């Protein structure tokens, strides 16, 4: 068993989505990066964002009661970082980062067109939690870019190339290593056959094949070396008596 080290309590959950959250309305919108977000329930679909009261967007959230969680791709890593550092009180971060506003379906804050997935949210509760206040919200609409949807209407998150965040650093998600429920899958007959065939072939490789001449049956009769008595005589016969 590997040894573990213990640290003081801290906000250390990873990876998490570095969401670009939009607040306000289409003409007067702000965008900020929120790391503390997630899903609270599926029925009804509920989410949350945790915001420091000192942030410029905090008062806008309290007054308007709506926001959009825009999930960025890896290509937007610099923009995500920038809007998380600078305040919208002194600049238009949409213009500075060349982000495109797109009208949302059911809420006033705009959707960021460059983000592959967006969740439109309406605030239901605000819970003071210490350094941050938690804005709990209903998810009232979800939108995504066309290229993420296949012909059957299924959403493919791997096409979105979503950005991840872990303790101060940004990451791409990497390769798919499984899907929900794959640990309980039973192998199909064809898969069993393939596995057995593979095992048998592995065994065959491990067994060293002997040269054909070593496996051939040996003759019981051994050749006798010529002696003075049978020198020059046909093999297997004694020399004739003189």
QUILIN-V569547 format. One record per run of one state. SS is the DSSP state (~ for helix, > for strand, _ for the rest). FROM is the first residue (numbers start at 1). TO is the last residue. If there is no record, write none. Layout:
SS:FROM:TO
SS:FROM:TO
//
This chain:
_:1:15
>:16:16
_:17:18
>:19:24
_:25:28
>:29:34
_:35:36
>:37:41
_:42:45
>:46:51
_:52:55
~:56:64
_:65:65
>:66:71
_:72:72
>:73:73
~:74:85
_:86:92
~:93:96
_:97:100
>:101:102
_:103:110
>:111:112
_:113:116
>:117:128
_:129:132
>:133:144
_:145:145
~:146:148
>:149:149
_:150:154
>:155:155
_:156:156
~:157:159
_:160:161
>:162:166
_:167:168
>:169:172
_:173:181
~:182:184
_:185:188
~:189:206
_:207:211
~:212:215
_:216:242
//
